[in-house]
Amino acid sequence: MLVKTFGSAVYGIEAITITMEVNISGGSKPFYLIVGLPDNAVRESMQRIEAALNTNAFRMPRQKIIVNMAPADIRKEGSAYDLPIAIGILASSGQVDNENLEKYLIMGELSLDGSLQPIKGALPIAIQARKEGFKGFILPKQNAREAAIVNELEVYGVENIREVADFFNGKAQLTAEVVNTREEFYKSLTSYDSDFSEVRGQENIKRSLEIAAAGGHNVILIGPPGAGKTMLARRLPSILPPLSLYESLETTKIHSVAGKLAAADALVTVRPFRSPHHTISDVALVGGGSNPQPGEISLAHNGVLFLDELPEFKRSALEVMRQPLEERRVTISRAKFSVDYPSSFMLVASMNPCPCGYFNHPEKECICPPGAVQKYLSKISGPLLDRIDLHVEVTPVNFNELASDRLAEKSEFIRERVIKAREIQATRFGNKPDLHANAQMSPQMVRDICKISAAGQTLLGKAMEKLGLSARAYDRILKVSRTIADLAGSEDIQLEHLAEAIHFRSLDREGWAG
C-alpha cells in the first residue's frame, strides 16, 4: 500500500517541501530501502524507527519497504525525517489512519524509546507550510514556540510518536501551541543586560560608538589592556534602534536554521551580539561546511559582530569577510547548489596598539623592539581597514573617574538620539529600500549627499596633507561627517562635524605606528 507523508528540507534560510512516499509490498524477508538522495543520517533512520516502533507496541512490517523522498534530485540531510517516515510506515501497514495525513507537515528525530528530539529550521519550515496551504505542522515540543509565531497554521508540539499515531487515529487530541507574535515581539524589545551608564569615564569613546550606531558604521577600538574596549563594545546593542518585526523574523530564521534558539524563545527580539574567539576557522566565521550552516557573520545579522584582538585572528578568516561586508550577504557555493545567508551587521573590532599593549600609553613604557608595532598592525590588511569607518583610540580611565559617584548617561537616552538620526536617513534613502544607513552609501552617493563648503574642503585638504591621511579616508570622513550632522539635526555638514570625523581616523595617519 502506497502512502504519502510530508516533511521539509531547509536550504539557506528557505524551506522546500519534501514528500515521503512509503510503499510496503510482499516479500519473503524484510528489506528496507530509502531513495531520493538521502545522506547517512537519513539512511540510518530505519534502525531508529524500528526500535521506536517496537518500544511503543507498534509492529514493524517484515516486508519490502521502499521510501522515496521527492523531489529526488535534492539532497536530504539530517535525522529530522524520522517521524514522517515512521508515520508513513504505520499508515502503509494499516496501523495509522491515512485519511488526514496530507493536511499536515510532520518533522522530528526519533529516539529509540519513541521520544522526539528537537530539529533545526522550524520557523522557515512553518512559513513554507503555511504558504503551501497545510492545515497544521507537527513537530517536537521543544520547537513548537518558534514555529507557532506563524499565524494561520496549527502548530502541534509532541513528545512521543504515540501521541502522533493516536492523533491520526482519532484516539486523542493535540493542543495547538499559541503565540501572540506581536506581544512576544514587544515584550522584551529593549531589555538589555548591560547599559552605558555602568561605564565610568570614556565619554569620547561613548560618543564614537553613538556615531557608529547612528550611521551603521564599522568601528575599531585601539588601546592598552584593561582600558575598557570589550566592556564598551558589549554595550553597543543597547543603543542601536530596536529591531523591526521584519528584522526580528529574519534574524529568528537564521538562528532557527543554526539550531541556536532555546525552547522558551519564539522570537529574537534584541539585536544579536556575536563575539567569536580569535581561533575561529574561516568556515565557522562566514558559514559553510559539508552540510552548509550559517556562520558567525550571519548569526550577527541585524546586530553586532565583535572581533576582540583583531590582529590575532587568522589572516585568511579576516579576508573572507571583505565581500560579505560590502554585499551584506554571503553565498556558499557547492558543485550542485548554492545557498545565500544574509549578513548585514556592524563590525566592531578591538586591538592593542602593539604586542606588549602599551605603545602610546600615558604612563607605561612600550617594551616592543623597533618595527614590532608596524609588523603587528600589518596583520590587518588595508582592504579590511578600508571597510572600517571609525578608528578610535581608547585611553585608560584614571582613578578619579573610576571612583566618581556621578551617574553616566543611560543607554535609552543615547538610543533616542540614534533613532532620530536613523529616521533622518530613512527619509533621505526613502526611494532606495536596500539602503538603511549612511555607512551603506556608494561613492557616487557620497559625492551627491555629503557636499561640504569651500571652507570644509580647505579643512579636509589641510588635514589630509598634515596628518598624512590616505585617499581611502576621504569618503569615510565624509560619511561619518554626514552622520554627525544628522545627530546634530543639521541639514549641512559643518566645519565642526568634519573636524570630529577627521579625529576618528587614527590608523590612517602617517607615522602613527612610529
C-alpha positions as CSV (number, residue, x, y, z in Angstrom):
1,M,0.0,0.0,0.0
2,L,1.4,3.4,-1.0
3,V,1.1,6.3,1.5
4,K,2.4,9.8,1.3
5,T,3.6,12.0,4.3
6,F,5.1,15.4,4.1
7,G,8.3,16.9,5.6
8,S,10.6,19.7,4.6
9,A,14.3,20.4,3.7
10,V,16.0,23.7,4.6
11,Y,18.4,25.4,2.1
12,G,19.9,28.7,3.3
13,I,17.0,30.2,5.3
14,E,14.3,28.9,3.0
15,A,12.4,25.6,3.1
16,I,11.3,23.1,0.4
17,T,8.5,20.6,1.0
18,I,9.6,17.0,0.7
19,T,7.1,14.2,0.0
20,M,7.8,10.8,1.7
21,E,6.3,8.1,-0.5
22,V,6.2,4.9,1.5
23,N,5.3,1.6,-0.2
24,I,5.0,-1.7,1.5
25,S,4.9,-4.8,-0.7
26,G,5.1,-8.6,-0.2
27,G,8.4,-10.4,0.2
28,S,9.8,-13.5,1.9
29,K,12.3,-11.5,4.1
30,P,12.4,-7.9,5.4
31,F,14.0,-5.4,3.0
32,Y,14.3,-1.6,3.7
33,L,15.3,0.9,1.1
34,I,15.3,4.7,1.2
35,V,15.9,6.5,-2.1
36,G,15.8,10.2,-3.2
37,L,19.4,11.3,-2.4
38,P,19.4,10.6,1.4
39,D,22.6,11.2,3.4
40,N,23.9,8.7,6.0
41,A,21.7,10.2,8.8
42,V,18.6,9.6,6.7
43,R,19.7,6.0,5.7
44,E,20.2,5.2,9.4
45,S,16.7,6.3,10.3
46,M,15.3,2.7,9.7
47,Q,17.2,1.4,12.7
48,R,15.9,4.2,14.9
49,I,12.3,3.8,13.6
50,E,12.3,0.1,14.1
51,A,13.4,0.4,17.7
52,A,11.0,3.3,18.4
53,L,8.0,1.3,16.9
54,N,8.8,-1.8,18.9
55,T,9.2,0.1,22.1
56,N,5.8,1.7,21.7
57,A,3.9,-1.5,20.9
58,F,3.7,-0.9,17.2
59,R,4.6,-3.5,14.6
60,M,7.5,-3.0,12.2
61,P,6.4,-4.8,8.9
62,R,8.6,-7.7,8.0
63,Q,8.2,-7.0,4.3
64,K,9.7,-5.0,1.5
65,I,9.6,-1.3,2.5
66,I,10.6,1.4,-0.1
67,V,10.7,5.1,0.9
68,N,11.1,7.6,-1.9
69,M,11.9,11.2,-0.9
70,A,10.7,13.5,-3.6
71,P,11.9,15.6,-5.3
72,A,14.6,13.0,-5.8
73,D,17.2,15.4,-7.2
74,I,17.5,17.4,-3.9
75,R,19.9,16.0,-1.3
76,K,18.1,15.2,2.0
77,E,20.2,15.7,5.1
78,G,19.8,15.1,8.8
79,S,17.7,13.0,11.1
80,A,14.5,15.2,11.2
81,Y,12.8,12.9,8.6
82,D,12.5,10.0,11.2
83,L,8.9,10.9,12.3
84,P,7.3,11.4,8.8
85,I,8.9,8.2,7.6
86,A,7.7,6.3,10.7
87,I,4.1,7.6,10.4
88,G,4.2,6.7,6.7
89,I,5.2,3.1,7.6
90,L,2.5,2.9,10.2
91,A,-0.1,4.2,7.8
92,S,1.0,2.0,4.9
93,S,0.8,-1.1,7.2
94,G,-2.7,-0.1,8.4
95,Q,-1.7,0.8,12.0
96,V,-2.5,4.5,11.5
97,D,-5.4,6.1,9.6
98,N,-4.1,7.9,6.5
99,E,-7.2,10.0,5.8
100,N,-5.8,13.3,7.2
101,L,-2.0,12.8,6.5
102,E,-2.0,15.1,3.5
103,K,-3.2,18.1,5.7
104,Y,-0.2,18.1,8.0
105,L,3.5,18.6,7.6
106,I,5.5,16.4,10.0
107,M,9.1,16.6,11.2
108,G,11.1,15.2,14.1
109,E,14.0,13.0,15.1
110,L,13.2,9.8,16.9
111,S,15.0,8.4,19.9
112,L,15.0,4.6,20.4
113,D,12.2,4.9,23.0
114,G,10.0,6.9,20.6
115,S,10.5,10.3,22.2
116,L,11.3,13.2,19.9
117,Q,14.5,15.3,19.7
118,P,14.5,19.0,18.5
119,I,15.1,19.9,14.9
120,K,16.7,22.8,13.2
121,G,14.9,25.3,10.9
122,A,11.4,25.0,12.4
123,L,10.5,28.6,11.6
124,P,11.3,28.6,7.8
125,I,9.6,25.2,7.6
126,A,6.4,26.6,9.3
127,I,6.4,29.6,6.9
128,Q,6.7,27.3,3.9
129,A,3.9,25.0,5.3
130,R,1.5,28.0,5.6
131,K,2.5,29.2,2.1
132,E,1.6,25.8,0.6
133,G,-1.7,25.5,2.4
134,F,-1.1,22.8,5.0
135,K,-3.6,22.8,7.9
136,G,-1.0,22.1,10.6
137,F,2.6,21.3,11.5
138,I,3.5,18.5,13.9
139,L,7.0,18.7,15.4
140,P,8.9,18.2,18.6
141,K,7.6,20.2,21.6
142,Q,11.0,21.9,22.0
143,N,10.5,23.7,18.7
144,A,6.8,24.4,19.0
145,R,7.1,28.1,20.2
146,E,9.4,29.2,17.3
147,A,7.0,27.6,14.7
148,A,3.9,29.0,16.4
149,I,4.7,32.6,15.6
150,V,3.5,31.8,12.1
151,N,-0.2,32.6,12.1
152,E,-2.9,30.7,10.1
153,L,-1.2,27.4,10.8
154,E,-2.0,25.0,13.6
155,V,1.3,24.0,15.3
156,Y,1.3,20.9,17.5
157,G,4.3,20.2,19.7
158,V,4.5,16.5,20.6
159,E,6.9,14.5,22.9
160,N,6.4,10.9,21.6
161,I,5.4,9.1,18.4
162,R,2.5,7.5,20.2
163,E,0.8,11.0,20.5
164,V,1.1,11.4,16.7
165,A,-0.3,8.0,16.0
166,D,-3.2,8.4,18.4
167,F,-4.0,11.9,16.9
168,F,-4.4,10.5,13.4
169,N,-6.4,7.5,14.7
170,G,-8.8,9.9,16.4
171,K,-8.0,8.5,19.9
172,A,-6.5,11.7,21.3
173,Q,-6.5,15.4,20.6
174,L,-3.4,17.5,20.4
175,T,-3.3,21.0,21.8
176,A,-2.1,23.7,19.4
177,E,0.7,25.9,20.5
178,V,-0.4,29.6,20.5
179,V,2.0,32.5,20.5
180,N,0.9,36.1,20.2
181,T,3.6,37.3,17.8
182,R,3.3,41.0,18.4
183,E,3.0,40.6,22.2
184,E,6.1,38.3,22.1
185,F,7.9,40.9,19.9
186,Y,7.2,43.9,22.1
187,K,7.7,42.1,25.5
188,S,11.5,42.3,25.6
189,L,12.2,44.6,22.7
190,T,14.5,46.9,24.7
191,S,15.6,44.6,27.5
192,Y,19.4,44.5,27.8
193,D,21.7,43.0,30.4
194,S,24.1,45.9,30.3
195,D,23.9,49.7,30.0
196,F,26.3,52.6,29.1
197,S,25.6,54.2,32.5
198,E,27.7,51.4,34.0
199,V,30.8,52.7,32.2
200,R,32.8,55.3,34.1
201,G,34.5,58.0,32.1
202,Q,35.4,57.2,28.4
203,E,33.0,59.9,27.2
204,N,34.9,60.2,23.9
205,I,34.6,56.5,23.2
206,K,30.9,56.6,24.0
207,R,30.5,59.4,21.6
208,S,32.3,57.4,18.8
209,L,30.0,54.4,19.4
210,E,26.9,56.7,19.3
211,I,28.1,58.0,15.9
212,A,28.8,54.4,14.7
213,A,25.3,53.3,15.9
214,A,23.6,56.3,14.2
215,G,25.2,55.7,10.8
216,G,25.7,51.9,10.9
217,H,29.5,52.5,10.7
218,N,32.1,49.8,11.4
219,V,34.5,50.8,14.2
220,I,37.8,49.6,15.6
221,L,38.9,50.4,19.1
222,I,42.7,50.7,19.7
223,G,44.0,50.8,23.3
224,P,46.0,49.1,26.0
225,P,44.8,46.1,28.0
226,G,42.2,47.0,30.6
227,A,41.1,50.3,29.0
228,G,37.5,49.1,28.6
229,K,37.4,48.2,24.9
230,T,35.4,45.0,25.4
231,M,33.1,46.5,28.1
232,L,32.1,49.3,25.7
233,A,31.7,47.1,22.7
234,R,29.3,44.8,24.6
235,R,27.0,47.7,25.4
236,L,26.7,48.8,21.7
237,P,23.5,46.8,21.0
238,S,21.8,48.7,23.8
239,I,22.0,52.0,21.9
240,L,21.0,50.6,18.5
241,P,17.5,51.2,17.2
242,P,15.1,48.3,18.2
243,L,14.5,45.6,15.7
244,S,11.5,45.9,13.4
245,L,9.2,42.9,13.3
246,Y,10.5,42.1,9.8
247,E,14.1,42.2,11.0
248,S,13.2,40.1,14.1
249,L,11.6,37.4,11.9
250,E,14.6,37.4,9.5
251,T,17.1,37.1,12.4
252,T,15.0,34.4,14.0
253,K,15.0,32.3,10.8
254,I,18.8,32.3,10.7
255,H,19.1,31.3,14.4
256,S,16.4,28.6,13.8
257,V,18.3,27.1,10.9
258,A,21.5,27.1,13.0
259,G,19.7,25.5,16.0
260,K,20.5,28.4,18.3
261,L,17.0,29.1,19.6
262,A,16.2,27.9,23.1
263,A,12.9,26.1,23.6
264,A,11.5,29.0,25.6
265,D,12.2,31.5,22.8
266,A,9.8,32.2,20.0
267,L,11.5,35.3,18.5
268,V,14.8,37.0,18.6
269,T,13.7,40.4,19.9
270,V,17.0,42.1,20.7
271,R,19.8,42.8,18.2
272,P,22.4,39.9,18.2
273,F,25.9,40.3,19.7
274,R,28.3,37.7,18.5
275,S,31.9,37.6,19.8
276,P,33.8,34.6,18.3
277,H,37.2,33.6,19.7
278,H,40.3,34.5,17.6
279,T,41.0,30.8,16.9
280,I,37.8,30.6,14.8
281,S,38.1,28.9,11.4
282,D,37.2,30.6,8.1
283,V,34.1,28.3,7.7
284,A,32.9,28.9,11.2
285,L,33.1,32.7,10.7
286,V,31.5,33.1,7.3
287,G,29.5,29.8,7.1
288,G,29.7,26.7,5.0
289,G,30.8,23.1,5.7
290,S,29.8,19.8,4.0
291,N,26.2,20.5,5.2
292,P,26.2,24.3,4.8
293,Q,25.3,26.2,8.0
294,P,25.3,29.9,8.7
295,G,28.5,31.3,10.3
296,E,29.1,33.9,12.9
297,I,28.6,36.8,10.4
298,S,25.1,35.6,9.6
299,L,24.2,34.9,13.2
300,A,25.2,38.6,13.8
301,H,22.7,39.7,11.0
302,N,20.9,42.9,12.1
303,G,23.2,43.1,15.1
304,V,26.9,43.4,16.0
305,L,29.9,41.2,15.3
306,F,32.7,41.9,17.8
307,L,36.2,40.7,17.0
308,D,38.3,41.1,20.1
309,E,42.1,41.3,19.5
310,L,41.7,41.6,15.7
311,P,45.4,41.0,14.8
312,E,45.2,37.6,16.5
313,F,42.6,36.3,14.0
314,K,43.9,34.2,11.1
315,R,44.6,36.4,8.1
316,S,42.5,34.1,5.8
317,A,39.5,34.3,8.2
318,L,39.6,38.1,8.1
319,E,40.0,38.3,4.3
320,V,36.9,36.2,3.6
321,M,34.8,38.8,5.4
322,R,35.6,41.5,2.9
323,Q,33.0,40.6,0.3
324,P,30.2,40.0,2.9
325,L,31.0,43.4,4.5
326,E,30.3,45.1,1.1
327,E,27.4,42.9,-0.2
328,R,25.8,42.3,3.2
329,R,25.2,38.6,2.3
330,V,27.4,35.6,1.9
331,T,27.0,32.9,-0.8
332,I,28.1,29.3,0.0
333,S,28.6,27.5,-3.3
334,R,28.9,23.8,-3.9
335,A,29.1,21.7,-7.0
336,K,25.3,21.1,-7.4
337,F,23.8,24.0,-5.4
338,S,24.5,27.3,-3.6
339,V,22.8,28.9,-0.6
340,D,22.6,32.6,0.5
341,Y,22.7,33.8,4.1
342,P,22.1,37.4,5.0
343,S,25.0,39.1,6.8
344,S,24.1,42.8,7.4
345,F,26.0,43.5,10.6
346,M,28.0,46.2,12.3
347,L,31.6,45.2,12.7
348,V,33.2,46.3,15.9
349,A,36.9,45.3,16.4
350,S,39.4,45.9,19.2
351,M,43.1,45.6,19.3
352,N,46.2,46.5,21.4
353,P,48.4,49.1,19.7
354,C,51.4,46.7,19.8
355,P,52.3,43.2,21.0
356,C,53.0,44.3,24.6
357,G,49.9,46.6,24.5
358,Y,51.5,49.8,25.8
359,F,52.5,51.8,22.8
360,N,51.5,55.4,23.2
361,H,50.4,54.7,26.8
362,P,50.5,57.8,29.0
363,E,52.2,56.1,32.0
364,K,53.6,52.7,31.0
365,E,56.5,52.2,28.6
366,C,56.3,50.1,25.5
367,I,59.0,47.3,25.5
368,C,58.5,46.2,21.9
369,P,61.6,46.1,19.7
370,P,61.9,48.6,16.7
371,G,59.5,47.7,13.9
372,A,57.3,45.5,16.1
373,V,54.4,47.9,16.2
374,Q,54.3,48.3,12.4
375,K,54.6,44.5,11.9
376,Y,51.7,44.0,14.4
377,L,49.5,46.4,12.6
378,S,50.3,44.9,9.2
379,K,48.4,41.7,10.3
380,I,45.3,43.7,9.4
381,S,45.1,44.2,5.6
382,G,44.5,47.6,4.0
383,P,41.3,46.4,2.2
384,L,39.8,45.3,5.5
385,L,40.7,48.6,7.2
386,D,39.2,50.3,4.2
387,R,35.8,49.0,5.3
388,I,36.1,50.4,8.9
389,D,34.9,54.0,9.1
390,L,35.9,54.9,12.7
391,H,39.4,54.3,14.2
392,V,39.1,55.2,17.9
393,E,42.0,55.4,20.4
394,V,41.0,54.2,23.9
395,T,42.9,55.6,26.8
396,P,42.9,54.1,30.3
397,V,40.4,55.6,32.8
398,N,42.0,57.5,35.7
399,F,41.3,56.8,39.4
400,N,39.2,59.9,39.9
401,E,36.7,58.9,37.1
402,L,36.6,55.3,38.4
403,A,35.8,56.4,42.0
404,S,33.3,59.1,40.9
405,D,29.7,58.7,42.1
406,R,28.4,60.8,39.1
407,L,25.9,58.8,37.1
408,A,26.7,58.4,33.4
409,E,24.1,58.8,30.7
410,K,21.8,55.8,30.3
411,S,21.7,53.8,27.0
412,E,18.0,54.7,26.5
413,F,18.8,58.4,26.1
414,I,21.6,57.7,23.7
415,R,19.3,55.3,21.8
416,E,16.7,58.1,21.4
417,R,19.3,60.3,19.6
418,V,20.4,57.4,17.4
419,I,16.8,56.6,16.4
420,K,16.2,60.3,15.4
421,A,19.3,60.2,13.3
422,R,18.2,56.9,11.6
423,E,14.8,58.5,10.9
424,I,16.5,61.3,9.0
425,Q,18.5,58.7,7.0
426,A,15.3,56.7,6.3
427,T,13.7,59.8,4.8
428,R,16.9,60.5,2.8
429,F,17.0,57.0,1.4
430,G,13.3,56.5,1.1
431,N,13.4,55.5,-2.6
432,K,16.2,53.0,-2.0
433,P,14.8,50.1,0.0
434,D,18.3,48.4,0.3
435,L,19.8,51.4,2.0
436,H,19.2,52.0,5.7
437,A,22.2,54.0,7.0
438,N,24.9,56.4,5.9
439,A,27.6,53.7,6.0
440,Q,25.9,51.9,3.1
441,M,26.2,54.9,0.6
442,S,28.1,54.3,-2.6
443,P,30.9,56.6,-3.7
444,Q,28.6,58.4,-6.1
445,M,26.0,58.9,-3.4
446,V,28.7,60.3,-1.1
447,R,29.5,63.0,-3.7
448,D,25.8,63.8,-4.1
449,I,24.7,63.8,-0.5
450,C,27.8,64.7,1.5
451,K,28.6,68.0,0.0
452,I,30.8,70.4,2.0
453,S,31.5,74.1,1.8
454,A,34.7,75.6,0.4
455,A,35.9,76.1,3.9
456,G,35.2,72.5,4.6
457,Q,37.2,71.4,1.5
458,T,40.1,73.5,2.7
459,L,40.0,72.0,6.2
460,L,39.8,68.5,4.8
461,G,42.6,69.1,2.4
462,K,44.9,70.5,5.1
463,A,44.0,67.6,7.4
464,M,44.9,65.0,4.7
465,E,48.1,66.7,4.0
466,K,49.2,67.4,7.6
467,L,48.1,64.1,9.1
468,G,49.1,62.1,6.0
469,L,45.7,60.6,5.7
470,S,45.3,58.1,2.9
471,A,43.0,58.6,-0.1
472,R,40.6,55.9,1.2
473,A,40.0,58.0,4.3
474,Y,38.3,60.7,2.2
475,D,34.9,59.0,1.6
476,R,34.9,57.6,5.1
477,I,35.4,61.0,6.7
478,L,32.5,62.4,4.6
479,K,30.2,59.6,5.5
480,V,30.9,60.0,9.2
481,S,30.6,63.8,8.9
482,R,27.1,63.3,7.5
483,T,26.2,61.0,10.4
484,I,27.5,63.6,12.9
485,A,25.4,66.3,11.2
486,D,22.3,64.0,11.4
487,L,22.9,63.5,15.1
488,A,23.0,67.3,15.4
489,G,19.9,67.8,13.3
490,S,21.9,69.8,10.7
491,E,21.0,69.8,7.0
492,D,24.5,70.7,6.0
493,I,27.9,69.3,7.1
494,Q,29.5,72.0,9.2
495,L,33.2,72.5,10.0
496,E,32.9,71.0,13.5
497,H,31.3,67.9,12.0
498,L,34.2,67.5,9.6
499,A,36.8,68.1,12.4
500,E,35.3,65.4,14.6
501,A,35.2,62.9,11.8
502,I,38.8,63.6,10.9
503,H,39.7,62.9,14.6
504,F,38.4,59.3,14.1
505,R,41.0,58.2,11.5
506,S,43.9,57.2,13.8
507,L,45.3,54.3,11.8
508,D,45.4,56.3,8.5
509,R,47.8,58.9,9.9
510,E,51.3,58.6,8.7
511,G,53.7,57.9,11.5
512,W,51.0,56.7,13.9
513,A,52.9,53.4,14.4
514,G,56.2,55.1,14.7
